[in-house]
């Protein structure tokens, strides 16, 4: 972990100061706020939060790189894997992408679905950031023919009418505001954020409310042990409600989610005593979420057992849990790579494709750190891409 952070520019420092002042005013009015609320303010405050302001977030000049930003292999494989689900949902099928990043995934996915003759009637993007919406529009306008661009619609909220198709999210769950908890003398406490005498943000612990305490006790029951005194980690008690909210009106289809995380027994290892919280600023990773408000990403790993429980609670049937590398290979990465390599303009492009495969699949890169979970709802068996089933690792859950 590289903790030598670059100095923010004067404009960036002023931006962070404005958001910090807003958060301080809230704390002055209400008292210390939960860490989840602090994280929400840092990431999503309109016009100031990390995902609501205009700084470049993805790629070489941003803070981190996601799979779709490496090139088109990831999106093409996902499109191949989900094409049967779209076909099974009929001519009115929709693809509903949460987030959307720079628009690269939507662009490459739609082009591949067109080549597969499996285009959805609508491609919906739910993007809270006005800046990212505009970047997505620019990306898609520049790359897509009119027949594909006309299918793209930006939403302010999840669909309120019944729909069928594919729900897709890549690196969205890790940005949900997490609850931080700790244990002292057998009691559950929730981490809060206050302000010190010199105006700095500081952490404090307060007795957990019944929702948080119940979520932690559920973890202990599932793990078969109590957390040790002083143990601190994260939990997402709102995950079932979040998933139901974004997919609640989906009557038929599939939900595919990629993110980094662990099985529950690995997430809450006794030795992992300070959780999984991680911040990203200009490709540096560190563990202090109280600095650089609005300038840095704040994330936490995903408990995939919790995601499976949330999916079942939302009315889905889990059909696949696996490493990203296994998903992509089962989805035909070798064939997609071979075609792209054969069509490459030169040796530099062929080298870039090989590097892309390495980043996506090697265990030390994204291959095993990132995992995929696929759910279905009222979907006929032919709507599941059969080769994926051989990659299923659900028995590990």
C-alpha positions in Angstrom: 0.0 0.0 0.0 1.5 3.3 -1.1 0.8 5.9 1.6 2.9 8.7 0.0 0.0 10.8 -1.2 0.4 13.6 -3.8 -0.4 17.1 -2.6 -3.8 18.3 -3.9 -3.8 21.4 -6.1 -5.1 24.7 -4.7 -8.5 24.2 -6.3 -8.7 20.6 -5.0 -7.8 21.8 -1.5 -10.5 24.5 -1.7 -13.0 21.9 -2.9 -12.2 19.5 0.0 -12.4 22.4 2.5 -15.9 23.3 1.3 -17.2 19.8 1.8 -15.4 19.5 5.1 -17.1 22.7 6.3 -20.5 21.3 5.3 -19.9 18.1 7.2 -18.7 20.1 10.3 -21.9 22.1 10.2 -23.9 18.9 10.3 -21.9 17.5 13.2 -22.3 20.8 15.0 -26.1 20.6 14.6 -26.6 16.9 15.4 -23.5 15.7 17.2 -21.2 13.0 15.9 -22.5 11.3 12.7 -22.2 7.6 11.9 -19.3 6.6 9.8 -21.8 5.5 7.1 -23.3 9.0 7.0 -19.8 10.5 6.8 -18.9 8.2 3.9 -22.2 9.1 2.2 -21.4 12.8 2.5 -17.8 12.3 1.2 -18.9 10.3 -1.8 -22.4 11.7 -2.7 -22.9 15.2 -1.5 -24.4 17.0 -4.5 -21.7 19.0 -6.3 -19.0 18.2 -3.8 -18.9 14.5 -3.1 -16.4 12.3 -4.8 -19.0 10.7 -7.2 -20.9 14.0 -7.6 -18.2 16.4 -8.6 -16.2 16.7 -11.8 -12.8 15.2 -11.0 -11.5 12.5 -13.3 -11.9 9.2 -11.4 -11.1 6.4 -13.8 -8.1 5.5 -15.9 -4.5 6.7 -16.0 -5.3 10.3 -14.9 -7.8 9.3 -12.2 -7.6 7.4 -8.9 -8.1 3.8 -10.0 -8.7 1.6 -13.0 -11.8 -0.6 -13.5 -12.0 -3.6 -15.7 -14.0 -1.8 -18.5 -11.3 0.9 -18.7 -8.6 -1.6 -19.5 -10.1 -2.3 -23.0 -13.2 -4.0 -24.5 -12.5 -7.6 -23.6 -14.3 -7.5 -20.2 -17.5 -6.0 -21.7 -17.5 -8.3 -24.7 -17.3 -11.4 -22.5 -20.1 -10.1 -20.2 -22.3 -9.4 -23.2 -21.7 -13.0 -24.6 -22.5 -14.5 -21.2 -25.7 -12.5 -20.8 -27.0 -12.6 -24.4 -29.1 -15.7 -23.7 -30.9 -14.0 -20.8 -31.7 -11.0 -23.0 -33.1 -13.3 -25.7 -35.1 -15.2 -23.1 -36.7 -12.0 -21.9 -38.1 -11.2 -25.3 -38.1 -8.1 -27.6 -38.8 -5.6 -24.8 -35.8 -6.7 -22.7 -33.7 -4.0 -21.1 -30.1 -3.8 -19.9 -30.0 -1.8 -16.6 -26.4 -0.7 -15.6 -25.8 0.8 -12.2 -23.2 3.5 -12.3 -21.6 3.3 -15.7 -18.2 4.8 -15.1 -16.9 6.6 -18.2 -19.4 4.9 -20.5 -16.8 2.4 -21.8 -18.7 -0.7 -20.6 -22.0 0.4 -22.2 -20.2 1.2 -25.5 -18.4 -2.1 -25.8 -21.3 -4.1 -24.4 -23.8 -2.7 -26.9 -21.5 -3.2 -29.9 -20.9 -6.8 -28.9 -24.7 -7.4 -28.3 -25.3 -6.0 -31.8 -22.8 -8.5 -33.3 -24.5 -11.3 -31.4 -28.0 -10.2 -32.6 -29.1 -9.9 -28.9 -29.7 -6.1 -28.5 -32.0 -5.0 -25.7 -34.7 -2.6 -26.6 -33.4 -0.2 -23.9 -30.0 0.3 -22.3 -30.6 2.1 -19.0 -27.9 3.8 -17.0 -28.5 4.9 -13.4 -25.8 7.5 -12.7 -26.1 9.9 -9.8 -23.2 12.1 -11.0 -24.1 14.8 -13.5 -20.5 15.0 -14.6 -20.2 11.3 -15.2 -23.5 11.3 -17.1 -22.1 13.9 -19.5 -18.9 11.9 -19.9 -21.0 8.8 -20.6 -23.1 10.7 -23.2 -20.0 12.0 -24.9 -18.4 8.6 -25.0 -21.5 6.9 -26.4 -22.2 9.7 -28.9 -18.7 9.5 -30.3 -18.6 5.7 -30.6 -22.1 4.4 -31.3 -24.2 4.5 -34.4 -27.6 6.2 -34.1 -29.5 2.8 -33.9 -27.5 2.0 -30.7 -27.4 5.4 -29.2 -31.1 5.7 -29.4 -31.5 2.8 -26.9 -29.5 4.6 -24.2 -31.6 6.3 -21.5 -30.2 7.8 -18.3 -32.4 7.3 -15.2 -32.6 9.3 -12.0 -34.0 6.3 -10.0 -34.6 2.6 -10.5 -37.5 1.8 -13.0 -40.8 2.1 -11.4 -42.6 0.0 -14.0 -42.3 -3.8 -14.4 -39.4 -4.7 -16.7 -37.5 -7.8 -17.8 -33.9 -8.1 -18.7 -30.4 -7.8 -17.1 -29.4 -5.8 -14.1 -25.6 -5.2 -14.1 -23.2 -3.6 -11.6 -19.4 -3.5 -11.7 -17.6 -2.1 -8.7 -20.8 -0.4 -7.3 -21.3 -2.4 -4.1 -17.9 -1.4 -2.7 -19.0 2.3 -2.7 -22.1 1.7 -0.7 -21.7 3.6 2.7 -20.7 1.0 5.2 -21.4 0.7 8.9 -18.3 0.3 11.0 -18.6 -1.6 14.2 -16.5 -2.7 17.1 -16.9 -4.9 20.2 -16.0 -4.0 23.8 -16.8 -6.2 26.8 -19.2 -8.2 24.6 -21.2 -5.2 23.6 -21.6 -3.8 20.0 -20.6 -0.2 19.3 -20.9 1.7 16.1 -18.2 4.0 14.8 -19.1 7.7 14.5 -17.2 10.8 13.2 -16.9 14.0 15.2 -14.8 17.1 15.2 -11.8 17.8 17.4 -10.9 21.1 19.0 -8.7 22.0 16.0 -11.4 21.2 13.5 -10.1 17.8 12.4 -12.4 14.8 11.9 -12.0 12.2 14.6 -13.6 8.8 15.2 -15.6 7.8 18.3 -17.7 4.8 19.2 -21.3 4.8 20.4 -23.6 2.0 21.5 -25.0 0.4 18.4 -28.7 0.7 17.6 -30.8 -2.6 17.3 -30.4 -2.8 13.5 -26.6 -2.7 13.7 -26.3 -4.8 16.8 -28.7 -7.4 15.1 -26.6 -7.4 12.0 -23.4 -8.1 14.0 -25.0 -10.8 16.1 -26.2 -12.4 12.8 -22.6 -12.5 11.6 -21.5 -14.1 14.9 -24.1 -16.8 14.6 -23.1 -17.5 11.0 -19.4 -17.7 11.9 -20.1 -19.8 14.9 -18.0 -17.6 17.2 -18.1 -14.2 18.9 -15.9 -11.3 17.8 -13.0 -10.7 20.1 -12.8 -7.6 22.3 -11.5 -4.7 20.2 -12.3 -6.3 16.9 -13.4 -3.7 14.3 -14.9 -4.2 10.8 -17.7 -3.3 8.4 -21.2 -4.5 7.7 -23.8 -3.5 5.2 -27.2 -3.9 7.1 -28.9 -2.0 4.3 -27.8 -4.4 1.5 -31.0 -6.4 1.3 -33.1 -3.2 1.0 -30.7 -1.7 -1.5 -30.8 -4.7 -3.8 -34.6 -4.9 -3.5 -34.9 -1.2 -4.3 -32.8 -1.3 -7.5 -34.3 -4.6 -8.8 -37.7 -4.6 -7.2 -39.7 -4.1 -10.4 -37.7 -6.6 -12.4 -40.2 -9.3 -13.1 -37.9 -11.6 -15.1 -34.3 -11.9 -16.0 -30.9 -11.9 -14.4 -28.7 -9.8 -12.1 -24.9 -9.9 -12.5 -22.6 -8.1 -10.0 -18.8 -7.9 -10.0 -16.8 -6.6 -7.1 -13.8 -7.3 -4.9 -14.4 -9.0 -1.6 -14.4 -12.3 0.4 -16.4 -15.1 1.6 -17.8 -14.3 5.1 -15.3 -16.6 6.9 -12.5 -14.8 5.1 -13.9 -11.3 5.5 -14.1 -11.6 9.2 -10.9 -13.5 9.9 -9.8 -13.0 13.6 -6.5 -11.4 12.3 -8.3 -8.8 10.2 -9.0 -6.6 13.2 -9.6 -3.3 11.4 -11.8 -4.3 8.6 -11.3 -3.8 4.9 -11.7 0.0 4.5 -9.6 1.4 1.7 -9.2 4.8 0.1 -7.9 5.7 -3.4 -6.3 9.0 -4.5 -4.4 9.3 -7.7 -3.6 5.6 -7.8 -2.3 5.6 -4.2 -4.1 3.3 -1.7 -4.3 4.2 2.0 -6.6 3.6 5.0 -7.5 7.1 6.2 -11.0 8.1 5.2 -11.0 11.2 7.3 -8.8 13.2 5.0 -9.3 14.7 1.5 -13.1 14.7 1.7 -14.6 14.7 -1.8 -11.2 14.1 -3.4 -10.7 10.4 -2.7 -12.7 7.2 -3.2 -13.6 5.4 0.0 -14.4 1.7 -0.4 -14.9 -1.5 1.5 -14.7 -5.1 0.4 -17.9 -7.2 -0.1 -19.1 -10.0 2.0 -20.3 -12.3 -0.8 -22.3 -14.4 1.7 -24.2 -11.3 2.6 -24.8 -10.6 -1.1 -26.2 -14.1 -1.6 -28.5 -13.6 1.3 -29.6 -10.2 0.0 -30.3 -11.7 -3.4 -32.4 -14.5 -2.0 -34.3 -12.0 0.1 -35.0 -9.9 -2.9 -36.6 -12.8 -4.7 -33.7 -14.0 -6.8 -32.2 -17.4 -7.2 -28.4 -17.6 -7.0 -26.9 -19.6 -9.9 -23.3 -18.6 -10.0 -20.5 -17.4 -7.7 -17.0 -17.5 -9.0 -13.8 -15.6 -9.6 -13.7 -12.9 -12.3 -11.1 -14.9 -14.2 -13.2 -18.1 -14.2 -16.3 -16.1 -15.3 -14.4 -14.5 -18.2 -12.8 -17.7 -19.4 -16.2 -19.5 -19.2 -17.7 -16.6 -21.2 -15.3 -17.2 -24.1 -12.4 -14.9 -23.3 -10.0 -17.1 -25.4 -12.2 -16.7 -28.5 -12.7 -13.0 -27.9 -9.0 -12.4 -27.4 -8.1 -14.5 -30.5 -10.5 -12.5 -32.7 -9.2 -9.1 -31.3 -5.6 -10.2 -31.7 -6.2 -11.3 -35.3 -7.7 -7.9 -36.1 -5.1 -5.9 -34.2 -3.4 -3.1 -36.2 0.1 -4.0 -35.1 2.4 -5.5 -32.4 1.8 -2.7 -29.9 -2.0 -3.4 -30.0 -1.4 -7.1 -29.7 0.8 -6.5 -26.7 -1.8 -4.3 -25.1 -4.4 -7.0 -25.6 -2.2 -9.5 -23.8 -1.6 -7.1 -21.0 -5.4 -6.6 -20.7 -5.9 -10.4 -20.3 -3.3 -10.5 -17.6 -4.8 -7.7 -15.6 -8.3 -9.3 -15.9 -7.3 -12.8 -15.0 -4.1 -13.2 -13.0 -4.7 -14.0 -9.3 -2.4 -11.2 -8.2 -4.3 -8.7 -10.4 -8.1 -8.7 -10.8 -8.6 -12.4 -11.5 -9.3 -13.6 -8.0 -9.6 -10.4 -6.1 -12.7 -9.6 -8.1 -15.6 -12.0 -8.0 -18.9 -12.4 -9.8 -22.3 -13.3 -8.5 -25.2 -14.1 -10.9 -28.8 -14.3 -9.9 -31.9 -15.1 -12.0 -35.6 -14.4 -11.5 -38.3 -16.3 -13.4 -35.8 -17.1 -16.1 -36.1 -20.2 -18.3 -33.0 -22.6 -18.1 -32.1 -21.6 -21.7 -31.6 -18.1 -20.4 -28.4 -19.1 -18.6 -25.2 -19.3 -20.6 -24.4 -23.0 -20.0 -20.6 -22.8 -19.8 -20.9 -20.5 -16.8 -22.4 -23.3 -14.7 -19.1 -25.3 -14.9 -17.3 -22.3 -13.3 -19.6 -22.1 -10.3 -18.0 -22.1 -6.8 -21.2 -21.6 -4.8 -20.3 -24.6 -2.7 -17.7 -22.4 -1.0 -20.3 -20.0 0.3 
